[in-house]
């Protein structure tokens, strides 16, 4: 018995690193596959509803794809609109930024007793030239082509999931879950919980984006559409996204607004938006079943961020929720589920 246990442990030690290595190397397949699984789960209730109305499965899939494409079209139009705003900006903002940063650097030099560097202005002028800024994006075409490839693969996998060419329930039955009666119950729980998680996260991110955009508009901070979109997208990165959004927007506002009560109220407004939707409403909507230990959140963000980059940061928490639900189904792994949620027995 001890020999068997030792052998299993050794196999585990060998197999786990290989799995993680494959996840990293084959990320171009696994990222669209996992993304598509979450999207497919989100649209499963609609598929069932259309099925009850005797709508053919192929027609139901086409309806789902049209909804997804419509959402992407709206997102694309917003990106175009914000891009036009940024490109239409004259050099006034860049000159203002240069002056503000020069003043800040000079004041810091004076405060710390450092001799100011004479050619610092020239360095900043070169850095803030509009042409120089846009020349940094030489690899944009490569990034866009990779994104479009991933998008097409994700759409392809969504069709396979919804068409049941890839069956989530059967996949779980044959791999993680062995007992049929348990697996059906578990699958329903996974489906229900993940749908709730994705819906709440999308809603909270949308409200955060709208709130941030409106704050920029009312305080006359440039590019409100861009900042609204940025806040919406970065909010999918649990916990860390809120800090990044507030810090970057505060630095940007420092250039735009006078260092007075206006700047202070703006920073308080965008912080208030993040706290209201992220720290108060999101936990209320999610409920206790989705509570995850802060340390687990950070570890998972670092781990999946290392393996899959930005997509890994976005999917880290849904994957963690998925694993937590699976672990809760078996007596031997219930302790791990408690560890993830940060609650004891």
N, C-alpha and C positions, 0 to 999 in steps of 0.2 A: 504493500500500500504506500509506504514511504517512498519507494523507488519510483512508483507511478507518479506520485505528487511531484517529486524532484524533476522527473522527465518533463512533465507538463509545464513546470515553472521555467525550465531551460528553454523549452520550445517557445514559450510566451516571450521570454527575453530576446530570443532570436527573431521571432515573427513580427513583433510590434515595431521595431526599428525599420524592418523591411517594408511594412505597410505604410509607415510615415514617409519613407523614402519614395515609394511609388506614388503616394498622394501628392508629393511635391513635384516629382518628375512628370507625372501625367496630369498636372493641374489643368492643362488646356481641355481635358475631357471631364475631369471631376468637378471643376468649378461650374460649368454649364449644367452638368447633371444634377448637382445638389441644388443649385438655384432653381432649376426647372421643377425639382421635386416639391420645393416649397410653394412655387407658383401653382403647380398642379393641385396640391392640397387645398390651396386657397379657392380654386375654382371647382373643386369636387361637389360642394353643395349645390352650385348652379347647374352642374352636369346632372345631378340626381333630380333636381327640380324639373329640368327640361325633359329628362327621361320619363318622369311621371306624367308629363303632358304629351307623351307619345312622340316627342321630337326625335328623329333619327340621330344616332350617335355622331355621324359625320357632320351633320348640320350643327349639332351642339358644339363640336370642336371648332368649326368655322366661326360660330358666334363668339366663343372664348377668344380665339385668335384676333378677331375684329376688335374686341374690347381691349386686348393688350396693345394692339397696333394703334388704336385711338389714344390710349394713355401715353404711348411713346411719341405720338404726333404732337400732343399737347405739350409734353416735356420738351420736345425738339423746338417747338415754336417759342417757348419761354427762353430756351438757351439762345436761340437766334436773336430774340428781342434784347436780352441782356448783353449779348455780344455786340449788337449794333450800338447800344448805349456806351459800352466801353470804347469801341473803335471811334465813335463820334467825339469822344472827349479830346479837347485840345490839350496843349502842354501846361495849362494853368495848374492842374492838380499835381503834375510831376514837379513843377517848379516850387509849388507850395510844400510838397513833401520834402524836397531837397532842402529848402530853407528851415523847415521844422526840425529835420534830422540834424542838420548842421548846428542849429542852435542847441539842440539837446546834447549833442556830442561835445560842443564847446563848453556848456554848463557843467557837464560831467568832468571834463578835463580840469576846469577851474576848481570844482569841488574836491577832486582828488589830488590837486596840485601837480597835474601833468602839463608839460609844455605843449600847446596846441600845434598840430601838424599843419604847415602852411598850404600844402597842395591838397588838403582833404576835400575842399570844395570841388576841385577839378575831378577827383576820383568819383565823387557823388554825382557830379554833372554827367560824366560818362555813363555811370550806372543807370541814371534816371532818364536818359535820352529815350524817346519813344521807340525809335528804330532799334536801339540796342536791346530794349526789353522784348520786342517781338521777335528779334533774331534768335532769342533763347529757345524758341519753340520750333526748332528745325525738325524735330522728330514727331511733330503733331500728326502727320499723315500715318506714320507707323502705329501710333497709339490708337488713332481712329479706326484703322483697318483691323487691328487686333480686337477692338471693342465690337465692331460690326460682325466679325467672325464669331466671337463669343455669343453675340446676340442671336445670330442665325442658329448656332448649335443649341442654345437654350430653348429657342422656339421649337426646334426639331424635337428635342427631348420632351418638352411640354406636350406636344402632339402625341408622342409615344406613351407618356404617362396617362394622359386622358383617354387615349384610344385603347388603353390596357394592354398595349404591346409590351410595356414594362409595367408589371403589376406590383404596386407598393406592398400590398397585403401579402401576396405570395412570396415576395422577396424576403419580407420579415419572417414569414412562416418557415422558410427553408434555411434561414441564417440564424438570426438572433432568437427567434421564438420557435419552440418545438411542439408544444401542446396546442392543438387546434382551437379548443374552446377558449384557452387563455389568450391566444394570439388575436382572435377576432375582437375580444374585449379590449385588449391592449391597443390594437390598431385604431379602434374607434376613439379611444382616449387620446392617442397620439394625434390623430386627425383633428379632433375637437380642440385640444389644447393648442396645437400649432396654428390652427386657423385663427383662434382667438388671439394668440400672441402676435401673428403677422398683421391682423386687422388693427389691433390696438397700437402696435408700433408704427404702422403706416399713418393712422389717424393722428397720433401724437406728433410724428415728424412733420405731417402736413400743417397742423396747427402751429407748430414751432416755426416752420418756414414762413407762414403767413404773418405771424406775430413779429418775427424779425424783420421781414420786408416792410411791414407797416411802420415799425419803429424807425427804420432808416428813412422812410418817406416823410414822416412827421417831423423828424429832426433834421431833415434836409441833408442826409448823408447820401453820397453818390451811389449809383447802381443798386437800388433797392431790390429789383427783380433778381439780380445776380446773388445778392446776399441772402435773399429768401430761399432761392434754390440751393445755395450752399448749405444753409442751416437745415433745410429739409433732408438733403443727402447725408450730411455728416452726422445727423442725429441717429442714423441707423447703426453707427458705431457706438455701442452702449457706453454710457458714462463719459468716456474720453471725448466723444464728439461734442458734447455740450461745452466742455472747457476750451477746446480748439476754436469753436465758433465764437465764443465770448472774447477770447484773447485776441484773435485775428481782427475781429470787427472793432474792438476797442483800440487797437493800434491804428487801424485805418481811420477811425473817427478822430483820433488824436491829431491826425494830419488835417482833416477836414474842418473840425470844429475848434473854436477857441478854447484854451484850457480854463474853462469857467464852469459855472453851475450847469450849463447846457450839456457839456461833455459828461459831467457826473451823472446827470439825469438820464442821458442816453445809455450810459453803461449800466445804470440801475435798471433801466427798462428792458434791455436785452437779457440781462441776468435774471430779471423777474420772469420773463417769458420762458426761459430755460427751466427755472425752478418750478413755476406753475405747472407746465406741461410734463416736464421730465421727472421732477422729484415728488410732485404731489398727485397729479391726475393719473399719470402712467401706472404707479403702484396700485392706486385705487381700482383702475380698470382691469389691471392684470390679476389682482387678488393674490392671496398668500401662496397659492400653488406654483406661482412663477418666481417666488423669491429665490434669488441666487446670491450666495456669499460674495462680498466685494472682492475678496482675494481670488475666488474662483473666476470671477469676471475678468480680472486683470491677467490671471494666468492664461485663460482661454484666449483673450485678445492677443497676448504676446505669442502664444503657440500657433494659432491659426493665421495670425498676421505674418509670422515667419514662414509658414508653409505656403500660403496662398496670397500674401500681400493684402491689398485693399479689399478684394472680395472676401478674403478670410476674416478680416476685421468685421465686415458686415454680417457674415454668416456665423461668426463665433458663438453668439448667444442663442440663436435658433438651434444650432447643433447641440449646444449644452442642454437646452430644454428637452430636445429629443432624447439625448442620452439619459437625462435625469428620469424621464418617464419610463424608459426601458429598464433602468436600474431598479426602479420602484416595484417592478413586477416579480422580481426574484428575491427570495429571503437572503441569499448569499451576497447580493449587491445592494440591499436596502441601505446599508451603512454608507456606501458611496453616494447614494441619492441624498441622504441626510447631510453628508459632508458638502455636497454641491450647494444645497439650500442653506447651509449654515445652521441647521436646527438639529438638536439632539433628540434621542428617543424619549 
